[in-house]
Every structure is written in C-alpha cells, then in structure tokens.
Amino acid sequence: MGSRPLSYADAARLLGVHNNAVIKVLSGVSGGATAALTAGSLADVDFFALRGEVIRWGNEAVTGLRERVTGVRRFDRTLRLEAAHAVVVVTAFYEAVDAVLPDADLTAGEQVAVITSTALRARYADLLQILIETPPPMPAPHRPFETTVADLRVYFRSAAVAVRGFLSGLSAFEDRVPARLEDEVCKIAVRRYIEAYRRLTTEAPEFAVWAAMIEAQATRTLLRNALDDLRSVSGGATVDAVLAGLGKRYRAGLDRAIITSAYAPAHVVLPTLSEGYLDPHGRVAVAGPQDLPATESWWEQAVTVEDVHGFLLAHLTGPDAVTGPLVVLGQPGSGKSAMTRILAARLPPADFLVVRVELRTVPAESSIQSQIEQALLQMLGEHVSWADLTRRAGPALPVVILDGFDELLQATGMNRADYLEEIRRFQSREQELDRPVAVLVTSRTVVADRARIPDSTVVLRLEPFDETQINAWLAVWNAHNAAGLAARDLRPLPPAAALAHGELAVQPLLLLLLALYDAGANALQTAGDDLRRVDLYERLFTDFVVREVGKHSRDLTADQHADEIEVEWRRLGAIAIAILNRGSDVILEPELNDDIPRLLLESDLRRAHDTSAHRALGAGQLMVGRFFFIHESRATRDTAGPERSFEFLHATFGEFLAARRIVSLLVDLAEERLHQRRRRGVIDPGPLYAATSFVTIARRAPLWEMCREMLAHLDPQQRQDCRALALELLADAGYAHPTWTGQDYEPRRTPLAVRHAAFSANLVCFVLLLSDGPVDAIDLVGEPVVTNWRRQALLWQSQLEPEDRKRMWQTLRVAWDLTADPTRLTVRIEDGAAVGVYESVPWPPDTHPWTVRPDDHPHLLAPDVSVRADSRMGRSLRRSAFVQTAHDVREILYDLMPYWEHVGTPRLHRLDDEPVLVSEAALFFELLLAPADAHSPDERARRYAWAFKLIQLPRQRDLLIRQLLEDGPGLTDEGLGQIFHTLGTPDIHRNYETFENLLSAVLERDDGLAVAATLLLNADEDPLEERMAQLYGKLGIEVY
C-alpha cells in the first residue's frame, strides 16, 4: 500500500469479504479486487440503491474489527484500523442521506438518464469522486479530535453539495430535495460518525488514543492492551537473537546512573535512568518548509501534550509514523536523549524493532541506512545489514531513532539542510518495498531552522518542568539521598528551595545540578530567598571548581590548591570569552584550540600534575572535558577522529563566566596600574582588550546585569581605581598599541575600527557602572563635548554589530542637564524615566544649549514636553539624543510638541491600500489645514473616513466634524455616506448643532434623506432620546 491515506475503495478491498454486495460491485466493475477504481468506472453503478448494503456492511466492519486486526503485523494492523475509519465515515454519510432522503432510489428511467446524459454522468462522477476516491480526514495524536470533526464537516458538506447537484438534474427530484439538505446531512452525518467512532474505540484502543478521548494517564494502559492483542495471536513468538540483543542493550541502560559518577561527589546516591527519568510535557504541531519552529512565537497555537511518552506510543501506532519523520525538539538539558533511551527500552521488542542511532558516533556525511548499520555494529559488535534486520523483524514495526541532529550540524559545521527530506525519501523507499519504518529525530530547538522541513512534518517540543514535575523529581532524589544526608546532619532539598531558582529548576539536567550543589552542605537551602543569580552562580561554580581541583590535585599544599582554583576559574572564563567573542553560543573544538592559548598564560594550560595522556588532548578538550555544565556535541566524518563543539548547558552560565572574567581582568589591571605607577612602569591592557574588543557587554541583558552586579560588589577603592583606569584607557583607545600582548588573537577577522568601537563602548559602560550617578560627557570625550560625543556615538552606530549598536542606545541615556549653568551633556544608565524634548535635542545644536531653570517653564511660549521612554516617540528621542544628530529635524520635533502634550504620541498605521505608513496626526493636520479643493471630493471623503476610523480622541473628532460642516457641500452623496458610516451617537451628542446644520444642507439634495439615514441608523442609542427625536423630526423622519 502506498503512503497516501486510504480511500473508501482502498478500505473496502482491505476489509471486504467475498459474499458482500459492495465488494462484489467494486471488484466486478474494476476487474478485480486489486485493480484501481475510479469514479468513471463506477458511473454505471447505482450507489443509491446500494446504500442499505453500504450501511449494513459498514456497521459489520466496526463490530467485527477486533477479529480483522488480530494476528497481523503492527503496520498491517494500523492499515486496517485506517481502513475501518474510512468505512465509518462513508457509512455515516449514507446514513445521513437515508435519513434526509428516505426514498432516493433511482428509477430505471433515471438510471438510463444518468448513463446517456453527459451532464448527469459528470455530476454523478463528482459525487463518487468524493465518496469512493477521496480519503476522508483521519484522527491523529498531534491533532485535536475537534479539528478532525471540523474537517469532516467540510468533507460531508462537499459530498452533500454533490448529492444536490446530481439530484437537481433529475426531474423526479425537483421538489423533493430539501432547501437545507447540506445542513441536515452534515449534522446527522457528524452525529452518526461520532457514535460509530466511539464504538471503534471499544474494538481497537488506538482510536481512543489518536482522538485523545481519554485522560493522559490512561493512554499507555490502552496501548498496552492493543499490543497484548498483537502478541496474543503471534503466540509470543521467539524474538530473533539479533533483535533480542538490541533489546537487552537498551534495557541495560535503564539501570545505569542518570549521569556519570565522575560528575557527582562521593556522598550522593545517583538514581538510575529508570528511577530518575520523569516524563515531560510537550507541545505538538505540524510544520512545513515555510515554518519556523526554532522561534517561540511559532508554538503559541500548538497543541499541549500532557504525556509525551504516551503521545509517542500513539504516534507509532498511527499511519503518519511511516510517512515522515517525527521531529523532537528541546533545549539543552531538557532530556531529549534520555527520552530516546527510555523509549528504546520500553517499546516491546515483539511489536517494535528499535534502532537507536547516536548521530555523534556515526559518520555525519553518510546516508541514513549507513548510519543505521554503523549504529548496529556499535551496539551488537557484528555487521548487520538494514535489509536483513527488517526481514528478521517479523510482525514488529521498525522504529529508527536518530538522536542528536544538532550535534551532527554543530560539531562538523556541515550543511545537512536536506536531512529530513532524506529521511522521508528513505521511508518512502522502505514502504514501497513493504518494509515500513517509523523515524524519530531529536535536535536542539535553536538549530531547527537549519534543515528544510518537509510538508506535514509532525514536530514535538519538550517543555520545561512545571512545579508538579519538579516536586515529583525531587521526591525521587530525596528518597535516594535522605539517609546519606541525615548521616551528615543535612536535610533533603525541599521543592521551594529549587523553585526559587526556576530558570534552572525547570530543565531536568539543571535541576540535577541544583540538587548536587545542595547535597554538599545544604547551601541552596541556607542561602535565603534574596540570593541573586550572580551569587548563586558563584557558589555553584565554586562548588564544582573546588571539587574538580580536589580530584586532580590531591597532593598540593593549601597555597597551591588555592592557586589551582584560580587557574581553573581563568580557564572557564577563557572558554566563555572565546564563545562570546565569536558571536555564538557554540564553539567548534578547532576554534577553541586556537583561542585558548591566546586568552590564557602558558602556565594556565597545564594541570598541576600533567601526564602524557593529558598532553595528548587538545587545549579545548582539556579545558571542557571534565565540566558537568559544558555540553559537548560530537560527530564523525569520513575516517577521521570525532569532531566536537562545545556550549554551556544554559546560556547564562557562559554569560556569568564571561562577566566574571572581564571584571577580573579589569580589577587586576587597575591593581597593576597602581603598582606600575609607583615604579614608573607601564601596564599591559592586552588581555582586557582581547576580551572586550569584539562584543559589547550591553549586547546581552544577562551579561550586562552580571557585570553590573559584580562591579557593584567591589569595595569603594576598587571601584574608584577601576573607573580611573577605564577613563585613562578610553582617552587612548583609538590608537594602535603594538606593545600590548594578545595582538594575534582574532577569533573572527575584524576591522580595527570595529574593535576600537567595541573596546571604547565597553570602557564607557565600565565608567557608568562604576559611577554613582550621571557622568558628564566631558569626562568621557573632552571638549568640544557635542562634537566629540557625536563622533564617538557615530563610530559605535556605524561600526558595531546591529545588536550591539541597538543595545548601546537602549542601555545608556544621553541627556542635557539644562538646569546647570553652563549646561552639561550627561550620560547615565537607562532608568526608564520620561524623555523630554529639550533635554534630548536642545537648541542650539552644535554647542552648549541655553540654561532653562525649572521656574522658567510656566512662562515659556513653547514649554517642554515629555513622553514615555518606551513609546515610539520616546525611543526616537533617545536614539537622537544618543548620537546628538537630530539638529536637522529638531525644528520639526518642536512643531509637534503641542500635539504630544494634548493628544499624545501620534501612531503610525499600515493600511491595506497604502504603500507607506499613515500617520493619524498627518491626516488630522491635512484635513484641518488643506483647502477643500486640494483633493478631489472622493479623495477628501476617503481621508475623512480613515481619520474617523483611526482617531479616537473626542476633541480631535469634534474639530474634524466642524471642518466637515465646511467641506460637506463639496462632497458627493456617496462620500458623505462613507464618512457617516464611521460616526456614532457620541459624535452626534457632542456636536448636535453642527450635525443639524450639516444634515439640513444634506436634505436639500435629491437623495438627501438616504444620506442622512446613513448617519442616523449608525447611532447606537434609543432614537426616542429627546435630542435625537428632535433631530429626526426636523429631518421629517417619522418615529414609531
């Protein structure tokens, strides 16, 4: 059977019996049960006469379904269930037609007319095309049952329309077809279908699971029953030794610890994978080539999956499983790989032949089949071909799990954009060979857009833990460790302590990290509710760093041990800086090997006790290979060794370490500056320049906040020294410094102007973070301050990466202090305060503006106006102030100040019939100021109509209505009607006399009463209200 859904004709052949009239007709007309049926070949068959037989056989197909699907292959069972569903759909339609048209049999004359009339024959073929050849909508676990029912309503209605079209051509039915035939047939057919579907669920549990008619916890029980049905008739056949070996390997994995013990201290007890794995929730949707499942917004309308494992079982028993891959997405640490190991071990080997392929261990460029065969060799220790394996499968459905598509991409940098398409082609080939196979692919969500997604691909995303799941997982953890904790006078980790750090606790692997940390000395519990993220990370990493140093450096003195801890911190910081400076969250091993020696001292590259084994490792691998919170992606290519990439389990881990390293370099350099000044020596800012001349610390909000908090923790003298250093370096930042070390460090080829921009921007950020209030721009750039600041800001805006330059003006607030004498240009950290026009773009533009005292404002002819910082106008003013370049348009800004003061920031609108954005303020001014003859009557009416649609402020509307009184005589009846449609009762009440005059003039027109009625009928209040009644009377409209 092909991969297309089953039609009624397919279903009848699959489920039919020889003595059934429907099957005999289909077989007889087509020339055999296996021949293709078409609407044309059935045009001589009276399916109205056969409807009783169709209904009877359809009901028999449901009641006898259990016997028909017992004792067959897993895939054949799915096909027969799909066939039964197609029969149920068509049967429900015939039952509905029989109820609405009980005597719809064709007479002999009408049958002759169908045969001889080309038009009737075509309409009858259309009807049969829908009922016999068109596959009906099919329920699926990724689609709510309500959606299937809605699709069936469309299907039933199209069939009912075809029935009407056919019968309307027969004279005997001219007065017998009900006016609401489609509605009545559709309503009854849906009801009969739902009744029949519920009967199907008692015959085959898969139907209940596909339609989600059951609670999540019952899913597996029902599917287990279905699998038991399959095994009961297969006689519990002995599983092939090869298949049994796979099952043993997968089940053995359940008894291993959830992580390697190398990452855990000796005093904790790690649950096994079987004990510590908790089924996640998920969201599921159907994607295609134009969809973006890597973005959060794409998932807003996705279907929630309460039980992911149950959903996977349901998917594997459905027809969609063998037509395309199921893509499973998740964040690092969300449990994707653990889920695949659990699935491989739990699926019964008699029903499913599972081959789990870790893509990191097989050649990345190989075909799907080669990757499967390589994985079999690794699992079984012998060569087994894919074709041979499927022949051994017996009734079991082959299920291939390709785990780690993201690793294949990231570690090698290969372009496998067609990988999902290749999987679908592989499945199509296998189905044509009668070897159907289901395929699951896992990947990190962020790289989901690096592969073309075939049409109708089911995509499942694993969701973070909720509070209930966190509680459940901690119950398992605490049960394993309660005795050991009690022996050390410690307490189990309460859920509240973990939930206080929800950003980490919602990811399974990071929740384990918190549990490991607290198991040392209950540090998470004793930290208090006010523990900030930067402090938590400091403690987490310190705990792991100290433990790591202790494992590898047991013979060190106390001082050596402390030094080695600091070295370990520098190594971690260098990794974070290397990743940050490459503008990504991931770094390839060759890139890390190239960067690390340039970011660390040579002594930092060696462990305290080096060995030949360690020297054989690359610098990158040596740095990251032992850290729990760094994820290693791995893949192989050709016959070479594995290729690797690295990333932090959580992006904020890298941002914390980068911030810590940057602040450490700044503090160390400030101390060195004081030391060298006493000796009249020179300092080497090279390491700081290398770390901060590619990306600004403002680019990422967590990096900024962590730098801010770390600098705030310095003692006052350190803050003062670091601030003086930053100002000193800023004055010299634009010049070449060949004596600085690290000149050969260039993770990506970057123009010097870009590095100058990034370095100077970071120095300014340091000065602001180390200051107790706004900073005078003269301290940063000197005099002439306007020119120098503009030059500096324009350098940033022209040379920085787009995200950096946007974050700079969003993070820093540049404003003039107009109360000072002389006035000062100041820079401060953005605080969300309202933005004033004059403080942002004062006059004159190229020098210090005039002083304006607070007491002067009430007497100004044009007082200052402030707008919200996050408003469109507020953002525009902040950008202009940041670069101090709005002098070309500041007069225009001044012109609009009264509008902002009394109306607010004008909004821009994207209208369907306009190629540019439309400003409601521009429309307002245009109508009030332009003479009536500036536009044609139709164009002016259109502008009025849009203005009343867009402008809601009553005072503005009233001004436009008064202007309309002047323009009204020049407008057409159609134009006035168009305008009146946009007005309502409140407008009439506020402008009663104006409307009285306007409508009086309108009534003098030939169609004046109709035009006036357009306005009055649009009023939404009781027309008997006194003033309205008076107006009706004046217009001669009688009110009842």
C-alpha positions, 0 to 999 in steps of 0.5 A: 500500500502506498503512503497516501491515506486510504480511500473508501475503495482502498478500505473496502478491498482491505476489509471486504469479504467475498459474499458482500454486495459492495465488494462484489460491485467494486471488484466486478466493475474494476476487474478485480479486487486489486485493480484501481477504481475510479469514479468513471468506472463506477458511473454505471453503478447505482450507489443509491440503491446500494446504500442499505448494503453500504450501511449494513456492511459498514456497521459489520466492519466496526463490530467485527474489527477486533477479529480483522486486526488480530494476528497481523503485523503492527503496520498491517494492523494500523492499515486496517484500523485506517481502513475501518475509519474510512468505512465509518465515515462513508457509512455515516454519510449514507446514513445521513442521506437515508435519513434526509432522503428516505426514498432516493432510489433511482428509477430505471428511467433515471438510471438510463438518464444518468448513463446517456446524459453527459451532464448527469454522468459528470455530476454523478462522477463528482459525487463518487469522486468524493465518496469512493476516491477521496480519503476522508480526514483521519484522527491523529495524536498531534491533532485535536479530535475537534479539528478532525470533526471540523474537517469532516464537516467540510468533507460531508458538506462537499459530498452533500453539495454533490448529492444536490447537484446530481439530484437537481438534474433529475426531474423526479427530484425537483421538489423533493430535495430539501432547501437545507439538505447540506445542513441536515446531512452534515449534522446527522452525518457528524452525529452518526460518525461520532457514535460509530467512532466511539464504538471503534474505540471499544474494538481497537484502543488506538482510536481512543488514543489518536482522538485523545478521548481519554485522560493522559494517564490512561493512554499507555494502559490502552496501548498496552492492551492493543499490543497484548492483542498483537502478541496474543495471536503471534503466540509470543513468538521467539524474538530473533537473537539479533533483535533480542540483543538490541533489546537487552542493550537498551534495557541495560541502560535503564539501570545505569546512573542518570549521569556519570559518577565522575560528575557527582561527589562521593556522598550522593546516591545517583538514581538510575535512568529508570528511577530518575527519568520523569516524563515531560510535557510537550507541545505538538504541531505540524510544520512545513518548509515555510515554518519556523519552529526554532522561534517561540512565537511559532508554538503559541497555537500548538497543541499541549501534550500532557504525556509525551511518552504516551503521545509517542506510543500513539504516534507509532501506532498511527499511519503518519509514523511511516510517512515522515519523520517525527521531529523532537525538539528541546533545549539543552538539558531538557532530556531529549536523549534520555527520552530516546533511551527510555523509549528504546527500552520500553517499546516491546521488542515483539511489536517494535524493532528499535534502532537507536542511532547516536548521530555523534558516533556515526559518520555525519556525511553518510546516508541514513541506512549507513548510519543505521548499520554503523549504529548496529555494529556499535551496539551488537559488535557484528555487521548487520545489514538494514535489509536483513534486520527488517526481514528478521523483524517479523510482525514488529514495526521498525522504529529508527531513532536518530538522536542528536541532529544538532550535534551532527550540524554543530560539531562538523559545521556541515550543511545537512539542510536536506536531512529530513527530506532524506529521511522521508525519501528513505521511508518512502523507499522502505514502504514501497518495498513493504518494509515500513519504518517509523523515524524519530529525530531529536535536535536542539530547538535553536538549530531547527531552522537549519534543515528544510522541513518537509510538508506535514512534518509532525514536530514535538517540543519538550517543555520545561518542568512545571512545579508538579514535575519538579516536586515529583523529581525531587521526591525521587532524589530525596528518597535516594539521598535522605539517609546519606544526608541525615548521616551528615546532619543535612536535610533533603532539598525541599521543592521551594528551595529549587523553585526559587531558582526556576530558570534552572529548576525547570530543565531536568539536567539543571535541576540535577545540578541544583540538587548536587550543589545542595547535597554538599552542605545544604547551601541552596537551602541556607542561602535565603530567598534574596540570593541573586543569580550572580551569587548563586552562580558563584557558589555553584561554580565554586562548588564544582571548581573546588571539587574538580581541583580536589580530584586532580590535585590531591597532593598540593599544599593549601597555597597551591590548591588555592592557586589551582582554583584560580587557574581553573576559574581563568580557564572557564572564563577563557572558554566563555570569552572565546564563545562570546567573542565569536558571536555564538553560543557554540564553539567548534573544538578547532576554534577553541584550540586556537583561542585558548592559548591566546586568552590564557598564560602558558602556565594556565594550560597545564594541570598541576600534575600533567601526564602524557595522556593529558598532553595528548588532548587538545587545549579545548578538550582539556579545558571542557572535558571534565565540566558537568555544565559544558555540553559537548556535541560530537560527530564523525566524518569520513575516517577521521577522529570525532569532531566536537563543539562545545556550549554551556548547558544554559546560556547564562552560565557562559554569560556569568563566566564571561562577566566574571572574567572581564571584571577580573581582568579589569580589577587586576589591571587597575591593581597593576596600574597602581603598582606600575605607577609607583615604579614608573612602569607601564601596564599591559591592557592586552588581555582586557582588550582581547576580551572586550574588543569584539562584543559589547557587554550591553549586547546581552541583558544577562551579561550586562546585569552580571557585570553590573552586579559584580562591579557593584560588589567591589569595595569603594577603592576598587571601584574608584581605581577601576573607573580611573583606569577605564577613563585613562584607557578610553582617552587612548583607545583609538590608537594602535598599541603594538606593545600590548600582548594578545595582538594575534588573537582574532577569533573572527577577522575584524576591522580595527575600527570595529574593535576600537568601537567595541573596546571604547563602548565597553570602557564607557559602560565600565565608567557608568557602572562604576559611577554613582550617578550621571557622568558628564560627557566631558569626562568621557570625550573632552571638549568640544563635548557635542562634537566629540560625543557625536563622533564617538556615538557615530563610530559605535552606530556605524561600526558595531554589530546591529545588536550591539549598536541597538543595545548601546542606545537602549542601555545608556541615556544621553541627556542635557542637564539644562538646569546647570549653568553652563549646561552639561551633556550627561550620560547615565544608565537607562532608568526608564524615566520620561524623555523630554524634548529639550533635554534630548535635542536642545537648541542650539545644536552644535554647542552648549544649549541655553540654561532653562531653570525649572521656574522658567517653564510656566512662562515659556511660549513653547514649554517642554514636553515629555513622553514615555521612554518606551513609546515610539516617540520616546525611543526616537528621542533617545536614539537622537539624543544618543548620537546628538544628530537630530539638529536637522529635524529638531525644528520639526520635533518642536512643531509637534510638541503641542500635539504630544502634550494634548493628544499624545504620541501620534501612531503610525498605521499600515493600511491595506491600500497604502504603500507607506505608513499613515500617520493619524496626526498627518491626516488630522493636520491635512484635513484641518489645514488643506483647502477643500479643493486640494483633493478631489471630493472622493479623495477628501471623503476617503481621508475623512473616513480613515481619520474617523476610523483611526482617531479616537480622541473626542476633541480631535473628532469634534474639530474634524466634524466642524471642518466637515460642516465646511467641506460637506457641500463639496462632497458627493452623496456617496462620500458623505455616506462613507464618512457617516458610516464611521460616526456614532451617537457620541459624535452626534451628542457632542456636536448636535448643532453642527450635525443639524446644520450639516444634515439640513444642507444634506436634505436639500439634495435629491437623495438627501434623506438616504444620506442622512439615514446613513448617519442616523441608523449608525447611532447606537442609542434609543432614537426616542432620546429627546435630542435625537427625536428632535433631530429626526423630526426636523429631518421629517423622519417619522418615529414609531 
